[in-house]
């Protein structure tokens, strides 16, 4: 009997990295999964984004746990496409309990000549994409009348000004702060429906978004390099550390936990 | 996915209650997992005779921990309800032992550092190590500001703030010796909001956050994590003992809404706080420190 046995989770950015880890971790504890990912490149993002093969691997790993998964390629910026993916998953899996707005990009590279384009893309994906993810799911959550749990993936950059000075970096910091505002608003407004809303704030996580040449260059060049260290003696955390926080937040163990900005950051923001 | 995630996955195959030997009726029908989430660890819990403290001891024991329990300071002249008793502490012992876990229970007052040190040292000597610290013991009185006597102020700060400090001071050397650990201080929504008619309690519970933030920085190099939990009203003898609050709010109804939860629930159960404590106590939160974890049905977001 798993900790989220019989629940259904809608996860964006599920092809790899944290999103795949969340899908697998929740499936280990008994959940079925609706997985969404763009599986395509965005022009201002300088590291390779996820592929259809990555999403297929997530499907394989969830199915290996004897759980069901409905996977669709969809762009969180495209609300109609996202709604179609969500609806297909709910129809097949029989409901919705958990929403993880995880998809995000980090176009921090100083090579982005068009600062405005990088800013626009990251805000579109990391903030409007989160808004779209919650918006497509809330009507079904409310209509079902059995409550629900939503976790929005912010960042330490949602609590501190650490994204750097590029258009993409400033946009990243702005979007991740904006996610906290969305969380607080939704938490207050959805409480009457027994729907809880929290944010998680990871420090650097061992994923393709962080472990790539572009990010390494950003970190090497950053004047803030000294400030970009964790309190606990660890450089980077693993995707499963974020998944374990999310598992707690979406399980009934946290049935009265809502409105929390939840750092999983090795003490980064406690400094 | 690292080994931690894989282990948790394997841990979901629980032993059926029918095969566990000891029949359990503690309101936790699943019984103890085959491989608990804090298996083999040792936790010290202050205020463990009843209420949240007992619930934490049981929840941690369900998931495989042995317990060092501290309580029974004797009644306060300033507090309108009785403190945990020896009989209640004995009941906690019985509950933990029914889960086939070991427990060392000591009658001690968190205001008395010498006694607390002795209780923790003795527990560690018997149980072999220390991993988890729950600084839970606390008292509460309700009154308007002008009815806060010097003794009420002193008793509340001594117990709820200095008592947490003493608990950490007694425990940290053992955590360092063991190569790390996790400390959880019980604060309150009153550690975040300025709840009226509770000024000494609010001051102490805010202070608990200060202690935790400071030690989170200072002890990280020892792999010691420090976090706070912030419950809204919990169904315990302490809260049941706060009879005067409704009457005071009745006279100043404009101050009533600050006590209300956003969720359609007035009070939560001790087990809800224990589940948060368990998560912070387990390796699932191995990189979480400096967190103020509200378990408050949205009380503080209003």
Contacts between the chains, C-beta under 8 A, distances in Angstrom:
chain1	res1	chain2	res2	distance
A	1	B	12	7.4
A	1	B	14	6.3
A	1	B	30	6.6
A	2	B	12	4.9
A	3	B	12	7.7
A	21	B	1	6.1
A	21	B	5	7.3
A	24	B	1	6.3
A	24	B	5	7.4
A	25	B	1	7.8
A	25	B	5	6.0
A	25	B	8	7.6
A	25	B	9	8.0
A	28	B	5	7.4
A	28	B	8	6.6
A	28	B	9	3.7
A	28	B	12	6.4
A	29	B	8	7.8
A	29	B	9	7.9
A	29	B	12	6.1
A	30	B	12	7.3
A	65	B	9	7.4
A	184	B	301	6.1
A	187	B	262	7.3
A	187	B	298	6.4
A	187	B	301	5.5
A	188	B	262	6.1
A	188	B	298	7.2
A	188	B	301	5.7
A	188	B	302	7.0
A	191	B	262	4.0
A	191	B	263	5.0
A	191	B	264	7.4
A	191	B	297	7.9
A	191	B	298	5.0
A	192	B	264	6.4
A	194	B	263	7.0
A	194	B	264	7.3
A	203	B	287	7.6
A	230	B	287	7.8
A	231	B	216	7.0
A	231	B	217	6.4
A	231	B	220	4.1
A	231	B	289	6.4
A	231	B	290	7.3
A	232	B	220	5.0
A	232	B	223	6.6
A	232	B	225	7.3
A	232	B	287	6.1
A	232	B	289	6.2
A	233	B	220	7.2
A	233	B	221	6.5
A	233	B	223	6.9
A	234	B	287	6.4
A	237	B	287	4.7
A	238	B	1	7.7
A	238	B	2	5.0
A	238	B	4	7.7
A	238	B	5	8.0
A	239	B	1	7.0
A	240	B	1	5.4
A	240	B	2	5.7
A	240	B	4	5.8
A	240	B	5	3.7
A	241	B	4	7.9
A	241	B	286	6.7
A	241	B	287	5.1
A	243	B	5	6.8
A	244	B	4	7.6
A	244	B	5	7.5
A	244	B	8	7.5
A	244	B	284	3.9
A	244	B	285	7.0
A	245	B	284	7.6
A	245	B	285	7.1
A	245	B	288	6.9
A	247	B	284	7.6
A	248	B	275	7.9
A	248	B	276	7.9
A	248	B	279	4.6
A	248	B	284	7.0
A	253	B	272	7.9
A	253	B	275	3.7
A	253	B	276	7.6
A	253	B	278	7.6
A	253	B	279	7.0
A	254	B	275	6.9
A	254	B	276	7.0
A	254	B	295	7.7
A	255	B	272	6.5
A	256	B	232	7.4
A	256	B	263	6.4
A	256	B	265	6.8
A	256	B	268	4.8
A	256	B	272	5.2
A	256	B	295	5.6
A	256	B	296	6.8
A	256	B	297	4.3
A	257	B	276	6.9
A	257	B	293	7.3
A	257	B	294	6.7
A	257	B	295	5.5
A	257	B	296	7.9
A	258	B	262	7.0
A	258	B	263	6.8
A	258	B	297	7.2
A	258	B	298	4.7
A	258	B	301	7.0
A	259	B	262	7.4
A	259	B	294	6.9
A	259	B	298	5.5
A	259	B	300	6.8
A	259	B	301	3.5
A	260	B	293	6.5
A	260	B	294	5.5
A	262	B	291	6.7
A	262	B	293	7.5
A	263	B	288	6.9
A	263	B	290	6.8
A	263	B	291	5.7
A	264	B	285	7.8
A	264	B	287	6.0
A	264	B	288	5.6
A	265	B	287	7.1
A	265	B	288	7.8
A	266	B	287	4.3
A	266	B	289	7.1
A	267	B	216	6.0
A	267	B	217	7.4
A	267	B	220	5.3
A	267	B	225	7.8
A	267	B	289	4.3
A	267	B	290	5.3
A	269	B	290	6.7
A	270	B	213	6.4
A	270	B	216	4.8
A	270	B	217	6.4
A	270	B	289	5.9
A	270	B	290	2.5
A	271	B	217	6.5
